[in-house]
Amino acid sequence: MSLAESVAARLRSPEFDSWMAGAARTGYCSNPVRLSGSSSTLHPGTGEVLSEFSSTSQPDGLTYTRCGNRRSRRCESCSHEYKGDTWHMIMAGAAGGMKGVPERIAEHPMVFVTLTAPSFGTVHSTSRSRIHGTCEHGRPRGCRCGHEPGDLLLGDPMCDDCYDYEAHIVWQYFAPELWRRFTIQLRRSLAHELGLTQRAAAEIVRVQFAKVAEFQRRGAVHFHAIIRLDGVSLDEEFPAAPREVTEVHLSAAIRSAVRLVAYAAPPLTSGAEPRTLRWGAQIDVQPIVRRDGLDGTLSDRAVAAYIAKYATKATEDLDGGVGARMHIRRLKEISTRMGETGDADGPYALLPKWAHMLGFRGHFSSKSRRYSVTLGSLRGARQRWRLDRIVERAQSDGHDVEEVLVIGSWSFAGMGWRSDGDRSLATEAARAAREWRDGRRVRFEDEKGEKDAQRN
């Protein structure tokens, strides 16, 4: 059956409205989890059954739930939700005034940091290199091609034989450890900038952060992070840092920590020399301001949107998801080979498992404990909202309840929609819903801007 015939069959089905309602409950997920089973809503005091739900009453005898994949290439709908949760998490810690974080948090010393990987060999870029000459393999040492931004050659090595693929993968594999050591060294460097011992500094100021990892065109990750300084208090959850501690101290401490951090990565095989891993020379530290940033400054809202955007990207975005770049394929192949040729019980034994991530095995989005709300709390809020709707329905049916007990028995029945037509309909509905929400938000912001202008 062709795609058009599959779509038409679902549209003509007498169960179409019921199927579409089920798809809407998943947020029009592209690859939902299929479930079979039932659930009962009970009165928690008497055990009275208030309502029942069974997958047998649904089209195809199935019910669906979100896949929850953060990658936009895998599921636009779930990725959109993940991006929104990340935005709220980042924005709450940068601007406050939401999700239980006080608005005064925006006055704390705060900067936006970008840390990059070192060079593993020259690559094609949009800017013309000043490096002339050829390498020992007869290829240009620098890129003077003048590539357009969408060119697939961007990020590819000028010479595959000169490019240190093994160093690239080793650095990537231990990048999470390098970040961990950076956060430890940052606290030491901050104490040094303040002229205090580490213990004395820890009694007056705390370092908080939220970061995401982004793949560069060359296939190496770099980290974007908001780093904030809070005070120390037993009574306040988000105390202000002492007035004498400023963004100048924080910026200087970050630059010092980046220079000092190093990690001796274990050798691939016994007897080989270990590699010393460091951050790249390109680092960026910018103060974050609480305004629109129209004067060239970096606003909290812009930073939150920027970080949330990259939290949903992955290696598929480096080549359009079609495997068109030999450089990316080679990184995956070498990652697999390094894991297979190394010691069976060595530190690289799990490297093939992360070959699809070009060796990177860290979290794409993470934060310190006290930065702001957690992604889990945001998901929990959505779950509580759904339970509140169940209670409201029970009350509208005449039941005197303030809470309910939901007991379910479900079994896994597969992944994805039953047909290409169902998947196409869900994907199109998700796109239309996002466009409607985006248009509504733009209209709201325009109206808010007009009202603010009138007040001023």
N, C-alpha and C positions, 0 to 999 in steps of 0.2 A: 504494500500500500504506500503510495506516494505521500509526501508531507501534506500537500493540499487536500488529498482525500482523507488523511488522518484528522486534520483540523476540521474539515467539513463533517466528519462522522461525529466528532465530539459536539460541535455546534448544533447538530440536528438531534442529538440525544435528548430524550425526555428528562434525563437527570443532569442536564447541563448546569442549571442554576445551583443545584446541590453540589456539583463538582466544583464550580467556581467559588462557592462559599468556602469549601474545604481548602482550595488553593489560596484564597485570601487569608485564611488562618495561618498559613505558613509564610505569609508575606510574599507569596508568589516565588518561592524558592526555586532555583533552577534544578536542584538535585536533591529533593527531599527524602527523608527516611520513611519508608512504607512500614506501617504497623497494622497488626490485627489484634483484636481483643476488645475489652470493654472497661468502663469505669462507672462507679456509682457515687452520687453525692448524698451524704447522710447528715442527719441532724446529730451534732456531736453529743447532745445530752440524752436523747431518747433512742438513737439508732434508727430513726425513721428514714426510709429511702425517699429523698426529695426529688431526685431525677436520676435517669440512667442514660448512658450513651454506649452504643456498640458500633464497631466498624461494619458489621453486617448491614446496618441501615444506610451505609454510605455507598456511593457509586463504586463499582468494582469490588465491594466488600472490604475496602481498605480505608484507613485514615492516614494522614501525613503530618510530619513535623519537620521543622527546619533542619538543614544539614549543618548550619553554623560555620561554614568555611569562610575564613577572612579574605581569601584571595579573590580579587575581582574577576580574574579569568575563569575561576571555577563557579562562582555564583555571585552575580551582581547584587541580588537582593540581600543575601546574608552579609556580603562585603559592605554594602551600604549601611546596614545596621551596625556592624562592627566599627566602621569609620565614625558613625555618629556617637557611639559609646566612647570611642577614643577621644573624640572632640570634647565631649562633656567632661571626661576625666582630666584632660589637659587644661581645658578652659577653667574648670573649677579651681585648679591649683595655681593658675596664672592670673586670673582676674577676680575670683571669688564671687560672692553674691549668689551662689547657686549650689545645689546638692549638699547643703549643710556647711559649706565653706564660707567664712565671713568675707565681706567685701574688702576689708582692710588688708587682706593678704596681698593685694596688688601693690601695696606700698613697701613690701619687703624687698631687699636687694635681690635682683633676678636678672639672669642673662640667658641668651640663646646661644648654644654651642654646637659647632659641627666639627667632628673628629674624623679624619680620613685614614685610609690605608697608605702605606708607603708605595713608592714606585717599584714595579717589577719588570719594567721595560717600557719604552716609549710606545704610545698608541696614537691612533688617528683621532683628531680633535677638530672642533670648529674654528679654532684660532690657528693661524699660521706660525709654525715653530721657527725660532731663530737658530736652531741647530742645523748645521750643514754637514755634508759629507755622507759617507756610506759606512755601514758596519762591515765586519769581517766576512759576512755572507753576501755582500754586494747590494744591500738594500739601504734606502735612505734612513738616516738616524733620526730625523725629525719630520713631522707631517707638515707639508706645505700645499695641501690639496684644496683647502678652502671648502670643506664639507658643509652641506646644509644640515640643519638640526635633525631631520628625519632619516639621514643616510645610515644604512645598516652597517657601513664600515666604521662608524664612530665607536671608539672603544676597542677596536681590534688592534693587535700588535702591529707595529711597523715591520717587525721581523719575528716570525714564530720561533725561529731557532734561538734568538737572543732572549726572548721573553722567558722569565723564570717562573714557569707554571707551578713547579713544586713549592717554591717559596710563597706564591700567591695562595695556594690551597692550605699550606701550613698556617699562614697568618690568619686566614679566614676561619680555620678550624678552632684556633685559640683566641679569636677576637673577643668572645665573651669573657675569657679570663683576663685579657688585657683591659677591658672595661672595668671589671671588678677591682683590679689593682689600681686603676686610675681613681676610682671613688675612694679607695683607702688612702692613696697618696694625696688626694685633694684635701682631705681633712688635715693631714700633716702640713701640707703647704699653706693652708689657711691659718693654722696656728702660728706658723713661722711669719706670715705677713702681719699678723696681729701682735707679734712679739710676745707670744704666750707659749707655755708648754701645751702639749696635746690635751692633757687632763684639764688644764685650766680653760682652754678654748672650748672643750666639750661641755663645760658647765655653763657656758653663756650663749653658744650658738650651735645650731644643727644644720647640716647640709641635706637638702631635699632635692629630688630630681625626678623627671619623667623623660624617657628616651625611646626613640624608635630607630630601627636599622633600615637603611635604604640601599639597594643595589645600584652602584654606578654603572655606566655603560660598559666599562671594562670588566664587569663581573665581580668587583670587590665591594664589600659593604662599607658604608660609612654611617656614623651615628649622629643623629640630631637630638639635642636634649635641651630641656629647660632646667636650669639649676638655680635653686632658690635658697636663701638663708633665712632660717627661723630662729627665734629665741628658744630658751629652755624654761619651762614652767610646769609645775605639777597641777595647776588649776586650769590653764588654758590649753585648748587643743592645737591652736595655731598662733602661738605667741610671736610677737615681733622681735626681731634681732635688736641688740643694743644700737643706739643711734650712731655710735662711733664705728660700727661695722658697716661698710658700704660696698657698693658694686665694684669700686676700684680694688678693694681687697680681694673680692671674689674673682674678678677677672685676672688679676695678677697670680692668684693661687692656681687657677685653672691652667694658665700658660706654663707655670712652673711645674705643675703635676704632669702635664703632657710631655715635657722634656725629660722628666726624671723616670717615668714609668718604663720598665723593660721586663720582658719575660723570656727566659731561656726555654724554648720549646723542646721537648724530648726528641731525640733523633728518630728517624723513620725505622732504622734497623740498629741492632746492637753494634756498638763500636763506632758508629757514625758520629760526626760532630753535631752538637745541638745548634739550633738557630736562635739568635737573639731577636725577639720581635719588639718593634716599637711602633708608635703612631707615625703617620705621614707628616711631612713638613707643612702641609696646608691645613691650618686650623682657623676657625672663625669664632670670635667671641663678641657678641653684640648685646648691649643692654636692651631690656624690654620695657616699653613705655605703655601707659594705660591711656591711649588715645588712638585716633584713626591712622596715625602714621603717614599722613599726607605730606609731611615735611621731610620724608626720607627715613624717619625713625621706624623701628620695628614694633608693631603693636601686638598686644597679647592675643587679640582675635586672629590676626594674620598668622602668628606662630602656631596657635592651636589648629587652625585649618591646614597649615602646611604639614605639621606632624601627623595629623589624622589621615591626610591624603596618602602619605608614604607607608602608613601602617598596614595598608591592604595590598601593597604591591609585592611581587615575587619574581623569580627568575624568568617566568613566562613572558614578562613584560619587556625583557631585554631583546627579544627577537620576534615580537609579535605573536608568540605562542606557536610558531610554525617551525621552529628549529632551523631557521635560515642562516644562523651565524655559526661558522665553523669554530670560532674562538670559544663560544659557550659550550658547544658539543665537546670540544677538546678538554675544557675544564672538568666536565662531568666524567669523561673517560679517564682522565688522569687521576681524579679523586678515587674512582673505583679501583684503578690499578694500584695506587699507593696503599689503599687499605688491604688489598689482596696480597701484595708482595711484602708488606711489613710483617713484623712478628705477630703470630696468631693471637697472643694474649697481650700485645703491646697497646700503647695509647691510641694508635690509629686503626685498631681492629674494626671500629664502628664507622669509619670514614665512608665506606660504600653506601651506608644507610643514608648519608647526607649528601651524596653525589648530586642529587637533583637540586640541592640548594648550594651547589658549588663549594661544598665543604662547610658552609656556615651552619652551626647547630644551636645558635642562641635564640632567645625570645625576640621577636620583632618589636614587641612593645612591652616595656617594663617600667616600674617606678619604685621609688623608695616608699617605705611603709606609711609615712606621715605626709606624703605629698598632697594627696586629695582622696577622693572616693576611689573605690576599686571597680573594675569591670564587673566583678561578681555582684557587688551591691546594686549596680544599675540593672543587671539581669534579674536580680531578686526583686527590685521594685516593679519590673514588668510582670513578674509572676504574681506579686501581691495585687497588682491592678487587675489581673485576670481573675484572681480569687474573689476580689471585691465585686466584680461583675456577676460572678456566680451567686454570691450572697444577695445581690440586688434582685437577680431573677427569682431566687427563692422567696424573697420578701414580696415581690410583685405577685407571686402565686399564692400569697396568703399565709406563708410560714413565718412564724415569729422567731427569727434567728439573727444573731450578730456575727456568727462564723459558721463554717461548714467543714465537714470532713470528706475528702475525696479519696476513694480507694479504687485503684485501677489494676488491671491485669493485662499486660501487653506483651506481644512477641514480635521480634524483628521479621519483616517479610520481604525486605529488599531495599535497594536504593534507586531513586530516580522515578520519574513519571512513567506510566505504563506504555506510552507511545511518544514518538517524536512530535505528534500533533499536540498532545497535552503539554509537553515541554515548551513548544513554541508559543502556545497560548499563555502559559504562565510567565514566560520571559517577556512577552509583549505587554502583559498586564503590569508587570513590575516596572517596566520602562515608563509606561503611561503614569503610574502612580508616583514615580520619582519626579517626573516632569511637572505633575500637578502640585506636588509638595514644594518643589523648587520655585515654581511660579508664584505660589501662595506666599512663600517666604520673601521673595523679592518685592511683591506688592506690599507686604507688611512693613518691610524695612523702608520702602519709599514713603509710605504713609507716616511712619514714625519720624523719618527725616523731615517731612513737611511740617509735622506738629512741633518738632524741636525748633525748626527754623522760625515758626510763628511765635513760639514762646520767647525766643531770643530777640 
